[in-house]
């Protein structure tokens, strides 16, 4: 699909600069990127687009919002080149023989939260001073909205329920829905609570309609480090289109640096992306989310091990199918 001009001068320059930044690109490369949800998890992608890092690298990126596991499925089918997703989904695919290649991890701790309607919490005797395990024990019979069956959101809901000693299949009902619909459903008492990423969880808590039942950012130290925002593709893509992967790696490295060094400027980008959300509420969510973004965006084995642990505890992965090795599933080649 993509062609590059092999000019002698460009080839000579490539020998000395390898994957380093270049002032000019011989040809724009088109990339289709699938995103499973429009939440703060994908801040690095928004920054790479809106701060011009993709453009600087000569990339024409088309972003498609494909909910939950539809995004990795699009990459698998070849209708998208890359996606950004979590380690549990990535590894469960590998366990089923659908192996991808991760080139970066933008968020190195889980960034999903579980909120419960305030009146339900009062009825169940749940307070924010209780340990998370004790709160989880009291969830039996509740209905919780999640974003995508099999997603990290679903896994976190089940992880919390399992920590409370409940049956993840029988004791708590789930209601799949898109994140923007969750808060209205909670207000209308159609659901008892919901799990998703910021800023939608922050919204319910700040508005006073819910309590924070379990935040993976603060309530799951056992899961740090974590592969929460892996950038990945099919292995053959980076074999056949190495320059595209190199440019993607550089763009995300620049975005990650901006998130660490210029969070106020990143927040201005997010305000435009979430223009319908109260700025103060978004600021509260960003304060938490920024802490979860990685300073070092290389993929590591401990991140993958903790990611697989979530799937096992949540009973979304049979122990007999668990991966014993992560060889061939990740590389830092395009971040050098």
LOLO-479725 format. One record per residue (C-alpha): residue number from 1; residue in one letter; x, y, z. Coordinates in pm, 1 decimal, always signed. Example, Ala and Ser with C-alpha at 12.3 -4.5 7.8 and 13.67 -1.06 7.14 Angstrom:
# LOLO-479725
[1,'A',[+1230.0,-450.0,+780.0]],
[2,'S',[+1367.0,-106.0,+714.0]],
***
This chain:
# LOLO-479725
[1,'X',[+0.0,+0.0,+0.0]],
[2,'X',[+276.4,+241.3,+92.2]],
[3,'X',[+576.5,+330.7,-125.5]],
[4,'X',[+892.1,+519.2,-40.3]],
[5,'X',[+1134.5,+697.4,-273.7]],
[6,'X',[+1483.4,+556.5,-226.2]],
[7,'X',[+1695.2,+857.9,-307.8]],
[8,'X',[+2067.4,+828.0,-257.4]],
[9,'X',[+2088.7,+1134.1,-33.4]],
[10,'X',[+1803.8,+1014.9,+185.2]],
[11,'X',[+1960.4,+670.6,+214.8]],
[12,'X',[+2293.5,+821.7,+316.1]],
[13,'X',[+2124.4,+1035.7,+576.9]],
[14,'X',[+1936.2,+735.9,+713.8]],
[15,'X',[+2267.2,+557.5,+778.6]],
[16,'X',[+2378.9,+830.6,+1015.5]],
[17,'X',[+2048.5,+915.9,+1179.2]],
[18,'X',[+1884.0,+570.4,+1204.5]],
[19,'X',[+1541.6,+634.2,+1356.1]],
[20,'X',[+1625.5,+986.5,+1476.2]],
[21,'X',[+1415.3,+1295.8,+1391.1]],
[22,'X',[+1431.4,+1424.4,+1035.6]],
[23,'X',[+1359.6,+1775.7,+914.3]],
[24,'X',[+1171.1,+1658.4,+607.2]],
[25,'X',[+989.2,+1344.7,+509.6]],
[26,'X',[+1029.2,+1202.8,+161.4]],
[27,'X',[+668.1,+1086.8,+158.7]],
[28,'X',[+365.9,+1114.1,+383.4]],
[29,'X',[+258.4,+781.6,+529.8]],
[30,'X',[-108.6,+708.3,+588.2]],
[31,'X',[-205.1,+528.3,+909.7]],
[32,'X',[-545.0,+408.1,+1028.4]],
[33,'X',[-563.2,+405.1,+1408.2]],
[34,'X',[-847.1,+240.0,+1603.2]],
[35,'X',[-937.3,+372.3,+1949.2]],
[36,'X',[-1173.1,+175.5,+2177.6]],
[37,'X',[-1310.4,+476.2,+2372.8]],
[38,'X',[-1281.1,+853.3,+2400.2]],
[39,'X',[-1142.1,+882.3,+2752.6]],
[40,'X',[-829.3,+1024.6,+2916.9]],
[41,'X',[-659.3,+688.9,+2867.9]],
[42,'X',[-588.9,+800.8,+2512.0]],
[43,'X',[-444.7,+1142.0,+2600.3]],
[44,'X',[-111.9,+1063.9,+2431.8]],
[45,'X',[-291.7,+994.7,+2104.6]],
[46,'X',[-489.7,+1318.7,+2130.8]],
[47,'X',[-166.1,+1508.0,+2200.5]],
[48,'X',[+16.6,+1343.4,+1909.8]],
[49,'X',[-267.3,+1457.0,+1681.8]],
[50,'X',[-344.5,+1801.8,+1818.7]],
[51,'X',[+9.6,+1913.4,+1906.3]],
[52,'X',[+124.1,+1816.0,+1556.9]],
[53,'X',[+362.8,+1530.3,+1641.3]],
[54,'X',[+209.2,+1298.5,+1381.4]],
[55,'X',[+227.2,+1570.6,+1120.8]],
[56,'X',[+588.0,+1649.5,+1212.6]],
[57,'X',[+675.6,+1286.5,+1148.2]],
[58,'X',[+506.3,+1288.2,+808.1]],
[59,'X',[+214.0,+1076.0,+923.9]],
[60,'X',[-143.3,+1121.8,+805.1]],
[61,'X',[-335.7,+947.3,+1082.6]],
[62,'X',[-703.7,+866.1,+1051.7]],
[63,'X',[-854.1,+781.9,+1391.4]],
[64,'X',[-1157.6,+555.2,+1415.7]],
[65,'X',[-1352.4,+503.6,+1737.0]],
[66,'X',[-1430.9,+130.7,+1758.8]],
[67,'X',[-1567.7,+36.7,+2100.7]],
[68,'X',[-1389.5,-218.5,+2317.7]],
[69,'X',[-1242.6,-525.8,+2150.3]],
[70,'X',[-1365.5,-403.9,+1810.6]],
[71,'X',[-1043.3,-199.7,+1790.8]],
[72,'X',[-793.4,-490.3,+1818.2]],
[73,'X',[-1024.0,-693.7,+1595.0]],
[74,'X',[-994.5,-421.8,+1329.8]],
[75,'X',[-614.9,-443.1,+1351.9]],
[76,'X',[-629.0,-819.8,+1331.8]],
[77,'X',[-851.7,-798.7,+1022.8]],
[78,'X',[-622.1,-543.5,+857.7]],
[79,'X',[-877.1,-260.7,+843.2]],
[80,'X',[-668.3,-64.3,+1095.5]],
[81,'X',[-290.3,-43.5,+1127.3]],
[82,'X',[-262.6,+25.9,+1501.2]],
[83,'X',[-466.4,+43.7,+1815.7]],
[84,'X',[-400.3,+149.1,+2172.8]],
[85,'X',[-528.2,-89.0,+2435.0]],
[86,'X',[-465.4,-265.3,+2760.1]],
[87,'X',[-241.7,-556.4,+2845.7]],
[88,'X',[-521.8,-793.7,+2952.7]],
[89,'X',[-695.1,-775.5,+2612.0]],
[90,'X',[-361.3,-786.9,+2428.3]],
[91,'X',[-247.1,-1096.4,+2619.0]],
[92,'X',[-577.3,-1281.8,+2599.0]],
[93,'X',[-558.0,-1243.3,+2223.1]],
[94,'X',[-205.8,-1389.3,+2228.4]],
[95,'X',[-325.8,-1678.7,+2444.5]],
[96,'X',[-581.1,-1756.5,+2173.7]],
[97,'X',[-313.8,-1751.2,+1903.7]],
[98,'X',[-382.1,-1396.2,+1784.4]],
[99,'X',[-42.1,-1242.7,+1845.1]],
[100,'X',[+20.4,-870.0,+1809.2]],
[101,'X',[+337.5,-661.4,+1849.1]],
[102,'X',[+347.0,-374.7,+2102.2]],
[103,'X',[+590.7,-90.7,+2032.9]],
[104,'X',[+514.4,+137.3,+2331.1]],
[105,'X',[+314.6,+166.4,+2654.4]],
[106,'X',[+190.7,+518.1,+2730.2]],
[107,'X',[+23.3,+450.8,+3067.8]],
[108,'X',[+204.5,+227.8,+3318.2]],
[109,'X',[-62.6,+179.3,+3582.4]],
[110,'X',[-428.3,+83.2,+3548.1]],
[111,'X',[-647.6,+388.4,+3496.1]],
[112,'X',[-1002.5,+262.2,+3540.5]],
[113,'X',[-1245.9,+337.2,+3819.7]],
[114,'X',[-1564.2,+193.6,+3968.3]],
[115,'X',[-1827.5,+430.4,+4110.8]],
[116,'X',[-2143.7,+342.3,+4302.1]],
[117,'X',[-2459.6,+550.7,+4329.4]],
[118,'X',[-2462.7,+731.5,+4664.7]],
[119,'X',[-2805.9,+612.0,+4774.7]],
[120,'X',[-2711.6,+252.1,+4688.4]],
[121,'X',[-2390.5,+285.8,+4890.5]],
[122,'X',[-2591.4,+413.0,+5187.1]],
[123,'X',[-2840.9,+127.1,+5155.9]],
[124,'X',[-2558.4,-128.5,+5146.9]],
[125,'X',[-2370.6,+37.5,+5432.7]],
[126,'X',[-2067.9,+118.2,+5214.0]],
[127,'X',[-1849.6,+412.9,+5314.1]],
[128,'X',[-1531.1,+556.9,+5166.9]],
[129,'X',[-1348.3,+475.5,+5491.1]],
[130,'X',[-1391.4,+100.3,+5439.6]],
[131,'X',[-1114.8,-107.4,+5281.9]],
[132,'X',[-1185.7,-183.4,+4915.9]],
[133,'X',[-1230.7,-554.4,+4990.4]],
[134,'X',[-1503.7,-476.8,+5245.0]],
[135,'X',[-1682.6,-246.1,+5000.0]],
[136,'X',[-1669.6,-514.1,+4732.2]],
[137,'X',[-1823.6,-775.8,+4963.4]],
[138,'X',[-2146.5,-574.6,+4971.9]],
[139,'X',[-2203.1,-547.7,+4596.2]],
[140,'X',[-2414.5,-861.1,+4562.7]],
[141,'X',[-2731.4,-795.6,+4362.3]],
[142,'X',[-2619.5,-465.7,+4209.5]],
[143,'X',[-2627.7,-372.3,+3841.6]],
[144,'X',[-2307.9,-215.8,+3711.8]],
[145,'X',[-2257.1,-57.1,+3370.1]],
[146,'X',[-1935.4,-145.4,+3189.3]],
[147,'X',[-1777.8,-35.1,+2866.6]],
[148,'X',[-1746.1,-343.2,+2648.6]],
[149,'X',[-1764.3,-709.4,+2746.8]],
[150,'X',[-1412.1,-850.9,+2767.9]],
[151,'X',[-1255.0,-504.5,+2794.4]],
[152,'X',[-1027.1,-380.8,+3074.4]],
[153,'X',[-1333.4,-207.8,+3217.7]],
[154,'X',[-1514.2,-541.2,+3242.8]],
[155,'X',[-1198.7,-696.7,+3386.6]],
[156,'X',[-1169.2,-426.9,+3655.1]],
[157,'X',[-1533.9,-468.8,+3756.6]],
[158,'X',[-1480.8,-844.3,+3791.5]],
[159,'X',[-1143.2,-797.2,+3963.6]],
[160,'X',[-1306.9,-581.4,+4231.7]],
[161,'X',[-1601.7,-820.8,+4271.3]],
[162,'X',[-1362.7,-1117.4,+4301.2]],
[163,'X',[-1159.6,-937.7,+4569.1]],
[164,'X',[-1481.2,-918.2,+4768.3]],
[165,'X',[-1519.5,-1295.7,+4748.9]],
[166,'X',[-1830.5,-1278.7,+4529.5]],
[167,'X',[-1914.3,-1487.9,+4224.0]],
[168,'X',[-1814.4,-1272.4,+3926.5]],
[169,'X',[-2064.0,-1449.4,+3702.1]],
[170,'X',[-2369.1,-1458.0,+3929.4]],
[171,'X',[-2355.9,-1200.8,+4207.5]],
[172,'X',[-2331.6,-875.6,+4008.9]],
[173,'X',[-2519.1,-794.5,+3687.4]],
[174,'X',[-2353.5,-596.1,+3410.7]],
[175,'X',[-2501.3,-352.2,+3158.8]],
[176,'X',[-2271.7,-269.0,+2863.9]],
[177,'X',[-2295.3,+92.9,+2745.0]],
[178,'X',[-2082.5,+378.8,+2611.0]],
[179,'X',[-1914.0,+598.1,+2878.6]],
[180,'X',[-2110.2,+919.6,+2800.9]],
[181,'X',[-2437.5,+731.7,+2867.7]],
[182,'X',[-2330.7,+600.1,+3207.0]],
[183,'X',[-2376.6,+908.9,+3423.1]],
[184,'X',[-2727.8,+983.8,+3289.4]],
[185,'X',[-2822.5,+618.4,+3348.6]],
[186,'X',[-2692.3,+643.7,+3705.3]],
[187,'X',[-2888.7,+966.4,+3763.9]],
[188,'X',[-3204.5,+797.6,+3634.5]],
[189,'X',[-3139.3,+500.5,+3866.2]],
[190,'X',[-3132.1,+260.8,+3571.7]],
[191,'X',[-2800.7,+129.3,+3709.6]],
[192,'X',[-2646.0,+113.7,+4054.5]],
[193,'X',[-2299.2,+212.2,+3943.7]],
[194,'X',[-2052.3,+195.3,+3660.5]],
[195,'X',[-1691.9,+125.4,+3572.6]],
[196,'X',[-1497.7,+317.1,+3310.3]],
[197,'X',[-1205.5,+557.1,+3274.3]],
[198,'X',[-1175.0,+922.2,+3366.8]],
[199,'X',[-1327.6,+1178.8,+3325.2]],
[200,'X',[-1664.5,+1000.5,+3331.1]],
[201,'X',[-1612.0,+846.4,+3675.8]],
[202,'X',[-1490.0,+1181.0,+3811.8]],
[203,'X',[-1812.4,+1340.4,+3687.9]],
[204,'X',[-2040.2,+1130.2,+3909.5]],
[205,'X',[-1824.5,+1176.8,+4219.9]],
[206,'X',[-1768.9,+1552.0,+4182.9]],
[207,'X',[-2139.6,+1608.6,+4114.8]],
[208,'X',[-2221.2,+1424.5,+4437.1]],
[209,'X',[-2426.7,+1142.4,+4283.3]],
[210,'X',[-2179.5,+860.0,+4352.1]],
[211,'X',[-1894.1,+747.2,+4571.9]],
[212,'X',[-1565.4,+608.9,+4445.4]],
[213,'X',[-1594.4,+238.5,+4515.7]],
[214,'X',[-1254.6,+141.9,+4371.9]],
[215,'X',[-997.1,+338.9,+4174.1]],
[216,'X',[-724.4,+130.2,+4017.0]],
[217,'X',[-492.6,+431.8,+4028.5]],
[218,'X',[-495.3,+432.4,+4410.5]],
[219,'X',[-651.0,+103.8,+4523.2]],
[220,'X',[-442.9,-149.9,+4332.4]],
[221,'X',[-72.8,-101.6,+4415.9]],
[222,'X',[-26.2,-472.7,+4345.8]],
[223,'X',[-90.0,-401.1,+3975.3]],
[224,'X',[+190.8,-146.0,+3928.0]],
[225,'X',[+360.0,-142.1,+3678.6]],
[226,'X',[+89.1,-221.1,+3425.8]],
[227,'X',[+44.1,-226.9,+3049.3]],
[228,'X',[-255.3,+2.1,+3024.6]],
[229,'X',[-201.8,+189.7,+2699.7]],
[230,'X',[-8.2,-37.4,+2465.8]],
[231,'X',[+37.7,+84.5,+2110.5]],
[232,'X',[+28.2,-227.6,+1898.3]],
[233,'X',[-12.8,-370.7,+1552.4]],
[234,'X',[+25.7,-699.2,+1366.4]],
[235,'X',[+386.9,-824.6,+1376.5]],
[236,'X',[+422.6,-817.2,+997.0]],
[237,'X',[+334.5,-446.5,+983.0]],
[238,'X',[+658.2,-338.7,+1150.0]],
[239,'X',[+853.3,-594.7,+948.2]],
[240,'X',[+719.2,-463.5,+617.0]],
[241,'X',[+676.3,-94.3,+707.0]],
[242,'X',[+956.1,-20.8,+947.5]],
[243,'X',[+961.5,+349.9,+869.8]],
[244,'X',[+594.1,+382.4,+962.7]],
[245,'X',[+657.5,+214.8,+1300.3]],
[246,'X',[+964.4,+431.3,+1360.4]],
[247,'X',[+766.8,+747.6,+1294.9]],
[248,'X',[+482.0,+632.0,+1518.8]],
[249,'X',[+730.5,+558.8,+1797.4]],
[250,'X',[+886.6,+905.5,+1769.7]],
[251,'X',[+547.0,+1078.0,+1766.7]],
[252,'X',[+432.4,+899.2,+2081.8]],
[253,'X',[+764.7,+959.8,+2256.5]],
[254,'X',[+719.7,+1332.7,+2189.4]],
[255,'X',[+360.7,+1320.8,+2317.0]],
[256,'X',[+466.9,+1135.2,+2633.5]],
[257,'X',[+736.9,+1395.6,+2698.9]],
[258,'X',[+485.1,+1677.7,+2663.0]],
[259,'X',[+246.6,+1506.7,+2907.2]],
[260,'X',[+524.3,+1493.4,+3167.9]],
[261,'X',[+676.6,+1835.4,+3108.7]],
[262,'X',[+381.6,+2050.1,+3000.3]],
[263,'X',[+65.2,+1913.1,+3166.7]],
[264,'X',[-103.4,+2255.4,+3159.5]],
[265,'X',[-64.1,+2275.2,+2781.2]],
[266,'X',[-192.7,+1919.2,+2748.2]],
[267,'X',[-495.5,+2018.6,+2953.7]],
[268,'X',[-577.1,+2289.0,+2697.4]],
[269,'X',[-582.4,+2018.1,+2430.7]],
[270,'X',[-809.9,+1804.6,+2646.8]],
[271,'X',[-1052.3,+2091.8,+2704.6]],
[272,'X',[-1112.4,+2105.6,+2330.2]],
[273,'X',[-1148.1,+1728.3,+2308.7]],
[274,'X',[-1397.5,+1722.5,+2598.8]],
[275,'X',[-1562.3,+2056.0,+2525.2]],
[276,'X',[-1898.6,+1954.8,+2671.7]],
[277,'X',[-1751.0,+1871.0,+3008.9]],
[278,'X',[-1718.2,+2119.8,+3292.3]],
[279,'X',[-1353.5,+2244.0,+3287.9]],
[280,'X',[-1317.8,+2211.5,+3665.6]],
[281,'X',[-1440.4,+1853.9,+3654.4]],
[282,'X',[-1204.3,+1773.5,+3366.4]],
[283,'X',[-916.4,+1935.0,+3556.3]],
[284,'X',[-984.8,+1708.8,+3855.0]],
[285,'X',[-982.1,+1404.0,+3628.9]],
[286,'X',[-665.4,+1514.3,+3449.2]],
[287,'X',[-483.6,+1565.1,+3780.2]],
[288,'X',[-530.1,+1194.1,+3850.5]],
[289,'X',[-482.8,+1069.9,+3494.2]],
[290,'X',[-157.9,+1259.0,+3440.8]],
[291,'X',[-0.7,+1066.5,+3730.2]],
[292,'X',[-71.6,+738.4,+3553.8]],
[293,'X',[+107.6,+833.1,+3230.9]],
[294,'X',[+446.2,+674.3,+3183.3]],
[295,'X',[+776.5,+859.3,+3188.5]],
[296,'X',[+943.6,+560.7,+3022.9]],
[297,'X',[+715.1,+429.8,+2748.9]],
[298,'X',[+899.2,+103.9,+2682.5]],
[299,'X',[+702.3,-217.9,+2733.6]],
[300,'X',[+833.5,-440.2,+3014.3]],
[301,'X',[+772.0,-794.6,+3137.4]],
[302,'X',[+645.6,-683.7,+3484.0]],
[303,'X',[+379.3,-471.3,+3310.4]],
[304,'X',[+264.4,-772.3,+3111.7]],
[305,'X',[+273.5,-1004.9,+3413.2]],
[306,'X',[+43.5,-774.5,+3612.4]],
[307,'X',[-185.3,-739.2,+3312.2]],
[308,'X',[-225.8,-1115.0,+3288.5]],
[309,'X',[-290.6,-1131.5,+3664.1]],
[310,'X',[-602.6,-915.1,+3620.5]],
[311,'X',[-747.3,-1149.4,+3357.3]],
[312,'X',[-682.2,-1451.1,+3580.3]],
[313,'X',[-839.4,-1299.9,+3892.9]],
[314,'X',[-1133.5,-1169.2,+3686.9]],
[315,'X',[-1177.6,-1517.3,+3538.3]],
[316,'X',[-1156.0,-1386.2,+3185.1]],
[317,'X',[-858.9,-1615.4,+3120.2]],
[318,'X',[-836.3,-1984.1,+3206.9]],
[319,'X',[-513.9,-2055.6,+3400.8]],
[320,'X',[-427.0,-2334.9,+3157.6]],
[321,'X',[-420.1,-2076.0,+2875.6]],
[322,'X',[-199.0,-1825.3,+3057.0]],
[323,'X',[+116.7,-1727.9,+2871.3]],
[324,'X',[+443.4,-1854.4,+3015.3]],
[325,'X',[+656.7,-1622.2,+2802.6]],
[326,'X',[+602.2,-1282.8,+2637.2]],
[327,'X',[+881.8,-1322.9,+2385.0]],
[328,'X',[+798.5,-1178.2,+2045.4]],
[329,'X',[+504.7,-972.1,+2174.1]],
[330,'X',[+686.1,-641.8,+2224.0]],
[331,'X',[+988.6,-440.5,+2113.7]],
[332,'X',[+1158.8,-114.5,+2207.8]],
[333,'X',[+1330.3,-93.7,+1869.3]],
[334,'X',[+1120.5,+202.1,+1756.3]],
[335,'X',[+1180.1,+406.8,+2070.6]],
[336,'X',[+1559.4,+428.8,+2036.6]],
***
